[in-house]
């Protein structure tokens, strides 16, 4: 019960902090919580991304991971499928998110039993405004992956030389 209260308090504080630090270049930022008993190998997380600009800019896609200290590995492999350049064509990338160094020390931000790490995935340029989907699946061998709290997607407008 204390762990649940601690995790809930952490998520509430993180949400308040994220709202206070909102960046005008961020066009989408969302997390999905995972079950305490583990993230199932066949469980797919889906994020609906609305792109409203009449001429969409190039976007930078990041994945964010919140893990607990009972996560048994140093990294996390993810399959990220997205249809952002063209809503009819799906692209899948396999990425590795480093969560701990070689000694087992967590390298993400956080305190207590929850840590957060992020990884740049790729830059994409939607062809037109619309609703796009990003799907995230675990690329790990475990049928139920323990120690994961949340998986998030953040999308930012990519800076160009003229904006600097």
Secondary structure, 3 states (H helix, E strand, C coil): CHHHHHHHHHHHHHHHHHHHCCCCCEEEEEEEECCCCCEECCCCEEEEEEECCCCCCEEEEEEEEEEECCCCCCEEEEEEEECCCCCCCCEEEEEEEECECCCCCECCEEECCEEEEEEEEEEEECCCCEEEEEEEEECCCCCEECCEEEEEEEEEECCCHHHC
